[in-house]
Amino acid sequence: MKEPKQSAAPDFERYFATAGEGKATLSFKKNDIIYSQGDPAQSIFYIRKGRVKLNVISDQGKEAVVAIMEGGQFFGEGCLNGESTRIATTVSLGVSVVTSITKLAMREALKNEPNLAELFVTYLVTRTSRVEADLIDQLFNSSERRLARLLLLLAHVGKEGVPQPIDVEISQETLAEMIGTTRARVSFFMNKFRKLGFISYNGKIHVHNSLLNAVLQDKPALRTDD
């Protein structure tokens, strides 16, 4: 019988935790900027610990949070596909440990280490699927359902089996930017979720399985129109 495939994260960790040509381990404090939109794109980054926020500013000066990346994930990989400048600003949320690797060193590693290349391709396909799901979420779901989905993803509900607290400070402004609504709407929905027992506050946001059940069962509580 074929053995179950193990998670890619430990394999990535083994590779990116070791020293090597073109690699460097970097530590960041809360709100440290890792790179800014418009900077030269010369390296790819792997998050070993912590979370990183990706911000984009439009030509009109409007700012939006497009993603929150966490341990075991990459960012800045566009440099491998010819991206010459950064298309987003990345900010550390809390304390983060990140490994940077030059695009030349990463290309060499992918060419010479088939196992790493397979894992990286699998990671990229999975991430693309997540982006597609996010787009569908923005197009077809109400802001209340979008907020519920975002909280579930941040707390890993359904992934680890047991809900986890969202272990970084995420403002309601940031949540609003990520789901495309106003802070006032986010505040209203957060209070509603708390009253319904879907979430609780104890210094951090705790997301309960009842929120997942409400989303999966499409309960009326999550059908509010924008």
MOSULVEN-V944637 format. One record per backbone hydrogen bond with DSSP energy under -1.0 kcal/mol. CO is the residue of the C=O (numbers start at 1). NH is the residue of the N-H. If there is no record, write none. Layout:
# MOSULVEN-V944637
co=[CO	CO]
nh=[NH	NH]
This chain:
# MOSULVEN-V944637
co=[8	9	10	11	12	13	20	22	24	26	28	29	32	35	36	39	42	44	45	46	47	49	51	52	53	54	54	55	56	58	62	64	67	69	70	73	75	76	77	78	78	79	84	86	89	90	91	92	96	97	97	98	99	100	101	102	103	104	105	106	107	108	109	113	114	115	116	117	118	119	120	121	122	123	124	125	126	127	128	129	130	131	132	133	134	135	136	137	142	143	144	145	146	147	148	149	150	151	152	155	156	156	171	172	173	174	175	176	176	182	183	184	185	186	187	188	189	190	191	192	193	194	198	200	204	205	206	208	209	210	211	212	213	214	219	220]
nh=[12	13	14	15	16	17	23	102	100	98	96	32	92	90	39	86	103	101	75	99	72	97	93	69	91	66	67	89	64	61	58	56	54	52	73	47	45	79	80	81	83	82	41	38	55	34	53	31	28	48	49	26	46	24	44	106	107	108	109	110	111	112	113	117	118	119	120	121	122	123	124	125	126	127	128	129	130	131	132	133	134	135	136	137	138	139	140	141	146	147	148	149	150	151	152	153	154	155	157	164	159	160	175	176	177	178	179	180	181	186	187	188	189	190	191	192	193	194	195	196	198	197	208	206	202	166	200	211	213	214	215	216	217	219	222	223]
